[in-house]
C-alpha cells in the first residue's frame, strides 16, 4: 500500500474506519507507550541493580536521552526526502528495536548508546506525530479527538504495566524478557502501520524549511518551560520512589498503572473541557497543580512523609502533566496551516534546550539536596503559570496573546 498515490484527507471518509487517518494515529498512540513506558517502568531498578547507578549516572543517562529531542529540528531536513507519515512509523520501529535490546548492554557506556538510539526513535516519532495530529484533525474537533488519543495511549500503558505486575513475580521474569517482548510488540505494530495504511495527503502543503515567527513567541516560551519542568518529573520523581522508598519493579509498575488508569478515564473529559472553556483555563489548572505538587515533593524530605504521600503526589503529578495537550491545540489555533510540520520540529528543539544539560547538572544537586531539585521545578511551574495568563480566551491568527491587540496601536505609532 505504501506504493499507492497519496490519498487526500477529504476522500478518506469512504474508507473503512480501521483504514482511516485517525485510526492510524490511535494505533501509533497505542504502540509507542508499550515500548517506552515498559522501558520507563524497569529503567530505575535496572540501572541501580545491573549498573550501580546513582543520581549522577541517571542524570547523565537522561541528558543523553534528550539530545535527539534537542536535534528534532532535523525532521525538517528529513521530510525533504521522506514523507512525514513514513518517518513517523520508521521512528516508532527504531524505538521498539532499541527497547528490545536494552538489557544486552548493562553498563554505563552501553546504556548510553542504546538509550540514544531509542531516544532518536521516540523524539522523532513524537515530533511527526504531533504534526500529523494537527494536520489531520479539524480544529473544532482537535481537543476532543486528541483527548481520546491520549486515553488510547494511557490504556495501552495500563495493559503493559498490568502484564508486568501480574507476571514479574509470578513467572520470575528477568529484565531482558520484558524489554524484548515490549519492544518487539511496538516494532511489529510499526511494520503493520507502514504496510497496512495508505499514505494520506493533508490539504495544506507544509513548509520544508525552518520557521521561526515572532507571533509564536508565547508558544515557544511555554514549550521551553514545559521541557525544563518535565525533566525533573521524568528523571527524578520515579528515581526518588526507588532510591528513597525502596520501590521494587512490580510496586513501581503498579503505581504507573494507577497513573494511566486515571488518565485513560480523565483525558477525554479534559479534551471536552478544553473545547468548551479554552486552552488558558486548562493551562492555569495544570500549572497551579504542578506548583503545589512540586512543593509537596520537597515536603517529603523536610517533614519525613511516607511512601503513601509520595505515591499520591506522583499520581497527581502525572495527571497534571496529562493536561499538556492544551498547548498543542493552542498552537493549532494560532498557526498558519503550512507552518505545522516545521514548527513542531522547532518546538521540540526548544522544548529540549534545557533537557540537554539540566538532568546532568541536577544529578549533582540531587546528591546533596533532593528537595532543592523539586523547589526549582516549582519555580519553573510558577513561570509557566505567569506565561499562561497571556493566552487569550479565543486564540487565532492575529490574536496570539493578550498583549497582541494592546501593542498593535503602539507599533503603528
N, C-alpha and C positions, 0 to 999 in steps of 0.2 A: 504493500500500500504506500510505502514511502516514495515510490517512484511515480505515483499519480500526480497530476497537476494539483496545485493548492486549491482548496475549496473555500470560497468566500463565506464568511460567517452568516451572511443573510440566507444562504442556502442550506445551512446545517439543520434547520428545523425539520427538514424532510428525513433526516437520518434517524435510526432507532436511538432511543435515549442513551444506550450504552456505547454509542459511537460519537456522541456529541462532545463539543469542547469542554463543557462544564464537567462532564463525566470523566474526561481525561484529567482535568485539574483535580478532581476528587480522588482519582486513582493514584496520582502522584502524591497528593496530600497524605494519603494513607501509607504509601510506600516509604517516604522519606523518614518518618519517625520510627518505623520498625528498626531500621539500622541505627539511626542517630541516637534515639533515646535508649535503646538497648546498650549501646556503647556508653552513653552517659551514666546509665544505672550501674554498670560494672566498673567504670573507669577508676573512681576514687579508691575502691577496695583493691582493684587490680594493681594500680601503681604503688600503693602502700605495701601490699603483700609481695608482689613479684619484683618490684624495682626499688623499694625502700624510699619512696618519695617523701619529702617534707613540703612545707609551704613554698620553699624556694623553687624546687623542681616542678611542682604543679603550676606555679606561676609562669615559669619558662615554657612549659608544655602548652599552656593556653595562649601565651604570646605567639608562639609558632603557629598554633591553630588559627589565629586571627589574621595572619599575614595574607592568605588568599582573599579574605574579606576586604582588606585594605587595597588589594590589587583587583578587586571586582570590576574596576573600570576597564580591564582588559576585555570584558564582554563586548564592549563597543567595537573593538577590533575584530573579535571572533565572528560577530554577526555580519561582518562584511562578506564572509565566506560560508557561514553555516546558518541555517535558519534557526531562529530562536527556539522553536519547538524541539528541534533535533538536539540543539546544545543543552537544553534543559534535561532531556531524557538521558543523554550521554553522561552528563554530570551526575545524575542520580545513580547511574550504573557504577560510576567510579566510586561514589560514596559507599555503595553496597560492597564492592570488591575489597576496598581498603578496610572496611569494618570487619569483613570476614577473616582477614589475615592479621588482625591486631595482636592476638596472643602469641603469634610467632616471633615477636620482637620484644621480649621482656627486659629491655634495657633502656637507659635514658636516651641514648642516641637512636636506637631502633624505634622507640615510641615517637620520637620527634619526627622521623621520616614518614612513618605510616600515618601519623596524625596529620601531617602536612598534606598528604595525598587525599585522605578522606575529607579534609577541610576544603581542598580545591573543589571536590565534588559537591560538598554541602553548600558552599557560598555561591558558586556559580549556578547551581540549581536554584537557590533561593532568589538570586538576582533575576534570573529569567522567569521564574515562577511568578514573582511579584509583577513583572512587566506584563506577562500573559494574562494574569487575572485582571489587571486594569484595562487591557486592550479588549479582552473577550467578554467582559461583563458590563452591562449597561450601568451608567451612573446611578440611576434611580434604584436599581436592584443590588448594587455592589455591597453595601453594608450587610444586608441580609444574606446574600449568597456567600460572601467571604466569611461571615459568621458560621455558616453551615460547613464551609470547608475547614475552618478551624476545629469545629466539632468532629469532623471526619478524622482529622489528624489526631485529635485527642482520643477518639475511640480506638484507632489503630495502636496508639501508645498504650492505652489501657489493656488491650489484648496482649501486647508484647510483654508488658510488665506482669500481667496476670500469669502468663506462661512461665516467666522466670520465678515468681513467688511460689507457684504450685509445684514446679519441677526441680528447683535448685537443691532443696534439701531432700526431697523425696527420692530423686534419682542420683543424688550426689554428683551433680553436673560440675564440669570444670569451665574455666573462662573460655577456652578455645571452642568448645562445643557451642556455647551460646553466641559468641561472636560469629562463628561460621554460619549458623542457622539464620540469625537475624540479617547478616549482610547478604547471604545467599538469596533470601526471600526478596529483599529490596532490589538486588540485581536482576532477578527473574522478572519482577514486575516491570522494571525499566525496559527490559527487552520486549515485553508484550506492548508497552506503551509506544515503543518505536515501530513495531511491526503491525500492530492491530488498529491503528488510527490513521485517518487521512491527515495531510498537512493542512492546517487551517489558515486562512488569509484574513487578517484584520482589515477593517475598512480604511484605516489611516496608515500609509507607509511611514515607517519610523526613520528618524534622522540617524544616519550612520556615522556620527561624529560626536565628540564630547559636547555636552550642552550645560552651560552654567548661566543662569538668568538671575538678574538682581531681584526680580519679583518673587523668586522662590526662596528668598533668604531665610524666612521663618521656618520653612520646611527643612532646609539644610541645618539650621541651628537645633531644631528638635531632634533631627536624626543624630547629630553629633552627641548631644546629651544622652539620648537613648542608648547609643553604643557604649559610651563610657560607663553609664549606670548599670547596664546589662552585664558587663564583665564581672562586676562584683558579685552579682547574683549567681551567674553561671559558674564562676571559678570557685568562690569561697563559701557560698551558702551550703551546698551539698558536702563540700570538703569538711566544713565545720561539724556536720552531723556525724561524720565518720571519726574525725580526729578528737572532738571534744566529748561526744556521747557514745562513741564506740558502735555505731550502727553497722550491722552486717549487711551483706548483699540483699538478702530477702527482706530485711527490715527497711532498708533504703528504697528498695523497689516498691514495697508496699506503700510507702509514703508517696512515691511518684504516681502510683495507681490512684491514690486519693486525689492528687492534683488533677490528673487527666479525666477522672470521673466527673469532678466538679466542672472542669472546662467543657467537657462534652455536653453537659446539660446547660451550662450558662451561656456558652458562646453564641448560639442562635438568638437568645434573648438580647445579648449585647448588640448583635447586628441590628435587631429591630429597634433597640434603644437609640443607637446612633442614627438610624434612618429617621426616627421621629424627632429626637431632640438635638441632633447635630454632633459634630466631632468635638467641639470645645467642651461640652459638659462631660463627655466620656473621658477626655484627657484630664480635666480637673479632678474627677473622681480617682482616676488611675494614679496621678502624681501625688495627690494628697494621701492616698492609701499607702503609697510606697515610702513617703517620708515617715509616716508612723511606723511602718514595718521595720525599716532600717534602724530607726531609733530604738525600737524594741529589741532588735538583734544585739545592739550594744548592751542593752539591759541584761542579756543572758550572761554577760561577763561581769557587769557591775553588781548585779543582785543575786547571781548564782541560780537563776531559774533553771528548771529541769528540762528534760528532753520533750515532755508533753507540750510545754510552751513553745519550744523551738520548732516542733513539728507543726503546730497550729500556725505559727508565723510563716513557715515555709510554704504551707498551702495557700495562705493569704497572699504571700509574695507572688506565687505563680499565678494566682487568679488575677491580680492587678496587671501583671505583665501580659496576660491573655487579652487585655483590652487594647493592646497597642495597635491593632489593625485600624483604629480610627485615624492614625497618621497616614495610612495608605489611601483611605477614601478622601481625606483632606487634600492630598496631593492630586488625586484623580479629578477633583472638582476645580482646582485652580490651573491645571496643566493644559498646555497645548497638546492635543492628542498625539502629535508626531514626536513629542519630547519624552514619552513614557519610557521607552526602552533605554535610551541613553541616560536619562535622569535616574532610572532605577539603578544603573551601574554606578553613577556618580554618588548617589545617596548611600549605597552600600560601602563605597570607599570612605565617604565622610563618616558613616556610622562606625567604621573600624579604625579611624585615625588613632583614637585613644587606646583601642584594643591592642595595638601593636606593642605598646610599651607599658600600659597600665598593669596588666597581670603580673609581669615580672617585677616591677617596682613595688607593687603592693604585696607581693610574696615576701619581700624583706620586711615590710612593715608588719605583716601578719605574724611573723616570728616573734616580734617584740610586743605588739599591741593589736590583737584581732578586733577589739571594739572600735579602734580608730578607723579601721577599714570601713566598717559599717556606718560610722559617723560621716565619713567622706561621701558614701553613697547617699545618705540622707541629704547632704548639701547639694548633690547633683540632682536629686529628685526635686528639691526646692527650686533650683534654677529652671528645670523643665516646667514646673508649675507656674512660675512667673512668665515664661515664654508662652504658655498655653493661654494666658489671659489675652494675648494679642490675636488669637484665632477668631475670625468673625463667625457669627451665627450661620450665615449663608455664604460660604466661600465660593468664589468663582473668579475667572479671569478678570482682572481689574479690581477685585475685592479680595486680595490675598491675605491681608492683615487688617486689623482695626485701625492701623496707622495710615493705610494707603490713601483713603479719601481725605484725611486730615492734612497730609503732607502735600497732596497734589496742588492745592492753591498756592502754597509756598513755593513749589517748584516752578509754577508759572511766573510768579513774581521774580 
